[in-house]
Amino acid sequence: MMQYNVCQICGAKDGRAGLLIGGPNKPHACRNCHDTRESGEIVIHANLIRTQEEIQKTFAILKQKSMTPSYFASNLFLALKNVEDSINIVKHVMRETSDEYKTLVGLKESFIQKIEPWIDIKAANEHFKKNELVLYVVRNSKGQYFRAKGFSGSGDSWVDDINKAKIYGKIGGARSTVTYFAQNPKYPVPDIVKLGVTGMEVIDETARVKKVLDKKAKEEQEREARNAKRKLEEAKARLASAEAELKRLQKK
């Protein structure tokens, strides 16, 4: 009889738990529970189908960390956005009639039903739109992104990795790039991909900057010490030379 993994947090089983991640002092958790626990934000992977009870147990991980209701609700909404992003990706790669697309759409509808008791989705959408940072990248017909090469840059103009793409803060710049490449009739007109960014993390740089400044101060002290030692050796050499010259003159 086949045995399936069982998540020790949400209880997902019967082949739905997937890969489990754990350690000596941590329960073996599915990717949903592990990523939620480690990131401090609700993470629901689109390929991991869950029951309402299992999802609520994953949500409870953050409730145990004494999250404020508003922050907890915002994480629920961002989890829904993750599902919607997965749908959009599949929509670009496959047809809307594909089984993968239909499965994700069904998952989204099920997910909405499960989180409606927790948040006002309509109000969250309005808040999301007001606080969303919109960026743009240009993508060609091969699914490659226009690359940011900088002044006199070299290498390919199109790359597969979106992290290397040129990011436009306004759509006008992206449209100018599209127009430039569209002048060549041999290739299809490139697309503009709109990216919505809502997550924000404040990174405290105090410790890092102190470490860098302390290192520079130490290097400066060491440089001054080396210079002082070099000047001392030069002075000793000049003194020895002068003493030798004095002895030579006294012999005459």
C-alpha positions as CSV (number, residue, x, y, z in Angstrom):
1,M,0.0,0.0,0.0
2,M,1.4,3.4,-1.0
3,Q,2.2,5.8,1.9
4,Y,1.9,9.5,1.4
5,N,3.6,12.4,3.2
6,V,1.5,14.2,5.8
7,C,2.1,17.8,6.7
8,Q,2.5,18.1,10.5
9,I,1.1,21.6,10.6
10,C,-1.9,21.8,8.2
11,G,-2.5,18.0,8.0
12,A,-2.5,17.8,4.2
13,K,-2.3,14.2,3.1
14,D,-3.4,11.6,0.5
15,G,-0.8,12.8,-2.0
16,R,-1.6,16.5,-1.6
17,A,1.1,17.4,0.9
18,G,3.9,17.2,-1.6
19,L,7.5,17.6,-0.5
20,L,7.9,18.1,3.3
21,I,10.6,20.4,4.8
22,G,11.6,20.1,8.5
23,G,14.4,19.8,11.0
24,P,15.4,18.5,14.4
25,N,13.4,21.3,16.2
26,K,10.8,22.0,13.6
27,P,7.8,19.9,12.4
28,H,7.9,18.5,8.9
29,A,5.8,21.0,6.9
30,C,4.5,21.2,3.3
31,R,5.7,24.1,1.1
32,N,2.7,26.2,2.0
33,C,3.3,26.0,5.8
34,H,7.1,26.1,5.6
35,D,7.2,29.2,3.4
36,T,4.5,30.9,5.4
37,R,6.4,30.2,8.7
38,E,9.8,31.3,7.3
39,S,8.7,34.4,5.4
40,G,6.2,35.8,7.9
41,E,3.7,36.1,5.0
42,I,0.9,33.8,3.9
43,V,2.2,31.7,1.0
44,I,-0.2,29.4,-0.9
45,H,1.3,27.6,-3.9
46,A,-1.1,27.2,-6.8
47,N,-0.1,23.6,-7.4
48,L,-0.9,22.5,-3.8
49,I,-4.6,21.8,-3.5
50,R,-5.9,22.3,0.0
51,T,-9.2,21.9,1.9
52,Q,-10.6,24.9,3.8
53,E,-9.6,23.3,7.1
54,E,-6.0,22.9,5.9
55,I,-5.7,26.4,4.6
56,Q,-7.1,27.8,7.9
57,K,-4.4,25.8,9.8
58,T,-1.7,27.4,7.5
59,F,-3.3,30.9,8.2
60,A,-3.1,30.1,11.9
61,I,0.7,30.0,11.7
62,L,0.8,33.8,11.5
63,K,-2.0,34.3,13.9
64,Q,0.2,32.5,16.5
65,K,2.8,35.2,15.9
66,S,0.4,37.8,17.2
67,M,-0.1,39.5,13.9
68,T,-2.5,42.5,13.8
69,P,-5.9,41.8,12.1
70,S,-5.1,44.3,9.3
71,Y,-1.7,42.8,8.6
72,F,-3.1,39.3,8.7
73,A,-5.9,40.3,6.2
74,S,-3.3,42.0,3.9
75,N,-1.4,38.7,3.8
76,L,-4.5,36.8,2.9
77,F,-5.1,39.1,0.0
78,L,-1.5,38.9,-1.2
79,A,-1.9,35.1,-1.2
80,L,-4.9,35.5,-3.5
81,K,-2.8,37.7,-5.7
82,N,-0.2,35.0,-5.9
83,V,-2.8,32.6,-7.3
84,E,-3.9,35.3,-9.8
85,D,-0.3,35.8,-10.9
86,S,0.0,32.1,-11.6
87,I,-3.2,32.2,-13.7
88,N,-1.8,35.1,-15.7
89,I,1.5,33.3,-16.3
90,V,-0.3,30.2,-17.6
91,K,-2.6,32.4,-19.7
92,H,0.5,33.9,-21.5
93,V,2.1,30.5,-22.0
94,M,-0.9,28.3,-22.8
95,R,-4.4,28.8,-24.1
96,E,-7.4,29.6,-21.8
97,T,-8.9,26.3,-22.9
98,S,-6.0,24.3,-21.5
99,D,-6.6,22.0,-18.5
100,E,-3.9,23.9,-16.5
101,Y,-5.6,27.2,-16.9
102,K,-9.0,25.8,-16.0
103,T,-7.5,24.1,-12.9
104,L,-6.0,27.4,-11.7
105,V,-9.2,29.4,-12.3
106,G,-11.1,26.8,-10.3
107,L,-8.5,27.1,-7.5
108,K,-8.9,30.9,-7.5
109,E,-12.7,30.6,-7.1
110,S,-12.3,28.1,-4.4
111,F,-9.7,30.2,-2.6
112,I,-11.9,33.3,-2.7
113,Q,-14.7,31.3,-1.1
114,K,-12.4,30.2,1.7
115,I,-10.9,33.7,2.5
116,E,-14.1,35.7,2.2
117,P,-14.9,35.2,5.9
118,W,-11.6,36.7,6.7
119,I,-11.4,39.8,4.5
120,D,-13.4,42.2,2.4
121,I,-11.9,41.4,-1.0
122,K,-13.5,44.4,-2.7
123,A,-12.0,46.8,-0.2
124,A,-8.7,45.0,-0.3
125,N,-8.6,45.4,-4.1
126,E,-9.2,49.1,-3.8
127,H,-6.4,49.4,-1.2
128,F,-4.2,47.3,-3.4
129,K,-4.6,49.6,-6.4
130,K,-3.9,52.7,-4.3
131,N,-0.6,51.2,-2.9
132,E,0.6,49.3,-5.9
133,L,3.9,50.3,-7.5
134,V,3.6,49.8,-11.3
135,L,6.6,49.0,-13.4
136,Y,7.0,47.9,-17.0
137,V,9.3,45.6,-19.0
138,V,9.4,44.9,-22.8
139,R,9.1,41.3,-24.0
140,N,9.6,40.0,-27.6
141,S,7.7,37.3,-29.4
142,K,10.2,34.7,-28.0
143,G,9.3,35.5,-24.5
144,Q,12.7,37.3,-23.9
145,Y,13.0,40.6,-22.1
146,F,14.8,43.7,-23.3
147,R,18.0,44.0,-21.3
148,A,19.3,46.9,-19.3
149,K,22.9,47.3,-20.7
150,G,23.8,50.8,-19.5
151,F,26.0,53.3,-21.4
152,S,28.1,51.6,-24.1
153,G,27.0,48.2,-22.7
154,S,27.8,45.0,-24.6
155,G,26.1,41.6,-24.9
156,D,22.7,40.4,-26.0
157,S,19.8,42.9,-26.1
158,W,17.3,40.3,-25.1
159,V,17.5,37.9,-22.2
160,D,15.4,35.1,-20.7
161,D,15.9,36.2,-17.1
162,I,13.4,39.0,-16.1
163,N,15.8,40.0,-13.3
164,K,18.2,41.3,-16.0
165,A,15.5,43.2,-17.9
166,K,15.4,47.0,-18.2
167,I,12.7,48.3,-15.8
168,Y,10.6,51.3,-16.8
169,G,8.9,53.4,-14.1
170,K,6.6,54.9,-16.7
171,I,4.9,53.2,-19.7
172,G,6.2,55.9,-22.1
173,G,9.8,54.7,-21.9
174,A,8.7,51.1,-22.6
175,R,6.5,52.3,-25.5
176,S,9.5,54.1,-27.0
177,T,11.5,50.9,-26.9
178,V,8.6,48.9,-28.5
179,T,8.3,51.5,-31.3
180,Y,12.1,51.3,-32.0
181,F,12.1,47.6,-32.5
182,A,8.7,47.6,-34.3
183,Q,10.4,49.5,-37.2
184,N,11.9,46.2,-38.3
185,P,9.1,44.4,-40.2
186,K,10.9,41.1,-39.9
187,Y,9.8,40.7,-36.3
188,P,6.5,40.9,-34.5
189,V,5.8,44.0,-32.4
190,P,7.1,43.4,-28.8
191,D,4.8,43.4,-25.8
192,I,4.8,45.5,-22.7
193,V,4.5,43.5,-19.5
194,K,3.0,45.4,-16.5
195,L,4.4,44.5,-13.1
196,G,2.5,45.3,-9.9
197,V,4.6,45.6,-6.8
198,T,2.9,45.8,-3.4
199,G,5.3,44.1,-1.0
200,M,7.6,46.4,1.0
201,E,10.4,45.6,3.4
202,V,12.4,48.2,5.3
203,I,16.0,47.1,5.5
204,D,17.9,48.5,8.5
205,E,21.3,49.4,7.2
206,T,22.7,50.6,10.6
207,A,24.7,47.5,11.4
208,R,26.0,47.0,7.9
209,V,27.1,50.6,7.5
210,K,28.8,50.5,11.0
211,K,30.7,47.4,9.9
212,V,31.8,49.0,6.7
213,L,32.9,52.3,8.3
214,D,34.7,50.4,11.1
215,K,36.5,48.4,8.4
216,K,37.5,51.5,6.5
217,A,38.7,53.2,9.8
218,K,40.8,50.2,10.6
219,E,42.3,50.1,7.1
220,E,43.1,53.8,7.4
221,Q,44.8,53.3,10.7
222,E,46.8,50.4,9.2
223,R,47.8,52.5,6.2
224,E,48.9,55.4,8.5
225,A,50.9,52.9,10.6
226,R,52.6,51.5,7.5
227,N,53.4,55.0,6.3
228,A,54.8,56.0,9.7
229,K,56.9,52.8,9.8
230,R,58.2,53.6,6.2
231,K,59.1,57.1,7.2
232,L,60.9,55.9,10.3
233,E,62.9,53.5,8.3
234,E,63.7,56.2,5.8
235,A,64.8,58.5,8.6
236,K,67.0,55.8,10.1
237,A,68.6,55.3,6.7
238,R,69.3,59.0,6.3
239,L,70.7,59.2,9.8
240,A,73.0,56.2,9.2
241,S,74.1,57.8,5.9
242,A,74.8,61.1,7.6
243,E,76.8,59.4,10.4
244,A,78.8,57.5,7.9
245,E,79.5,60.7,6.0
246,L,80.5,62.5,9.2
247,K,83.0,59.7,10.1
248,R,84.5,59.9,6.7
249,L,85.0,63.7,6.9
250,Q,86.5,63.4,10.4
251,K,89.2,61.0,9.1
252,K,90.5,63.6,6.6
